[in-house]
Amino acid sequence: MTLSRLILWRHGQTGHNASGRLQGQLDVELNDIGLAQARQAAPLVAALEPDLLVTSDLRRAADTAAAFTAVTGMAPRVDKRLRETDVGQWMGMSGAEVEADWPGALANWRADPAFAPPGGETRLEVAARAVEVVAELDLTQDGTALLCAHGGLITGLIGRLLGLPVELWPSLGGLSNCHWTVLARRADDIRWRLLSHNVGATG
């Protein structure tokens, strides 16, 4: 059993996304725009013909995945290891508020995957738990897996699966709300390749 393709789908917009606040593992719901994004994107993701769906347990991802289920009837598996980065004391704060209390720390966090917010986790740790999910699917599943998750986690997972040096992870562009990335590999090569990145219903 070996996966041949991965679709990594970021959740739709939330109020925190719209206002520029760090969500981390806060269980924030999709706003009306996010719900509409999920409904618009779901048929396009379904056209990629995933064989299974795994979602983060946080509502913004689970509700995005529910839009896919409404189109396909495919029930999701839920895995809390696909949660967004725990940003510790920064949860719910704006970038300006973080900068006021921890000058320079936000820039360090964005530039260094080994840097953790106070009381939080590093991107290396986030990527490690996400890779566990993929590795377990690899043992039991052929074909294409769709993971509905979060922007920070997806970026770290891409870097890890592509084998990029950690110092190059920040060069990966982030995913817009409800956009997705596709990775694939050949039958004779276990290495993942990037096929498309930050694709969405709105371009």
JOKABEL-V320171 format. One record per residue. N is the residue number from 1. RES is the residue in one small letter. NEAR is the number of other ideal C-beta (glycine too) atoms within 10 Angstrom. Layout:
# JOKABEL-V320171
n: (N/N)
res: (RES/RES)
near: (NEAR/NEAR)
This chain:
# JOKABEL-V320171
n: (1/2/3/4/5/6/7/8/9/10/11/12/13/14/15/16/17/18/19/20/21/22/23/24/25/26/27/28/29/30/31/32/33/34/35/36/37/38/39/40/41/42/43/44/45/46/47/48/49/50/51/52/53/54/55/56/57/58/59/60/61/62/63/64/65/66/67/68/69/70/71/72/73/74/75/76/77/78/79/80/81/82/83/84/85/86/87/88/89/90/91/92/93/94/95/96/97/98/99/100/101/102/103/104/105/106/107/108/109/110/111/112/113/114/115/116/117/118/119/120/121/122/123/124/125/126/127/128/129/130/131/132/133/134/135/136/137/138/139/140/141/142/143/144/145/146/147/148/149/150/151/152/153/154/155/156/157/158/159/160/161/162/163/164/165/166/167/168/169/170/171/172/173/174/175/176/177/178/179/180/181/182/183/184/185/186/187/188/189/190/191/192/193/194/195/196/197/198/199/200/201/202/203)
res: (m/t/l/s/r/l/i/l/w/r/h/g/q/t/g/h/n/a/s/g/r/l/q/g/q/l/d/v/e/l/n/d/i/g/l/a/q/a/r/q/a/a/p/l/v/a/a/l/e/p/d/l/l/v/t/s/d/l/r/r/a/a/d/t/a/a/a/f/t/a/v/t/g/m/a/p/r/v/d/k/r/l/r/e/t/d/v/g/q/w/m/g/m/s/g/a/e/v/e/a/d/w/p/g/a/l/a/n/w/r/a/d/p/a/f/a/p/p/g/g/e/t/r/l/e/v/a/a/r/a/v/e/v/v/a/e/l/d/l/t/q/d/g/t/a/l/l/c/a/h/g/g/l/i/t/g/l/i/g/r/l/l/g/l/p/v/e/l/w/p/s/l/g/g/l/s/n/c/h/w/t/v/l/a/r/r/a/d/d/i/r/w/r/l/l/s/h/n/v/g/a/t/g)
near: (9/12/23/15/18/23/22/27/30/31/30/26/22/22/15/19/21/12/8/10/20/23/23/24/19/16/11/20/14/26/18/10/16/24/18/16/25/28/18/15/25/22/13/14/26/17/9/15/12/21/15/17/21/23/24/26/14/24/16/29/28/19/19/29/28/19/25/24/16/13/16/16/7/15/10/18/14/16/19/11/17/25/21/25/27/17/24/15/14/25/19/14/20/14/14/10/14/21/14/10/12/16/9/8/16/20/13/12/24/14/11/16/22/13/16/20/23/12/11/20/17/18/25/17/16/27/24/15/17/26/15/12/20/20/10/13/21/14/9/9/17/12/13/17/22/26/29/30/28/25/19/23/25/28/25/26/26/22/21/21/20/15/8/14/8/15/11/11/21/16/9/18/10/14/24/17/23/29/23/25/23/18/21/15/17/9/7/5/8/10/9/18/12/14/14/13/18/15/19/18/17/10/7)
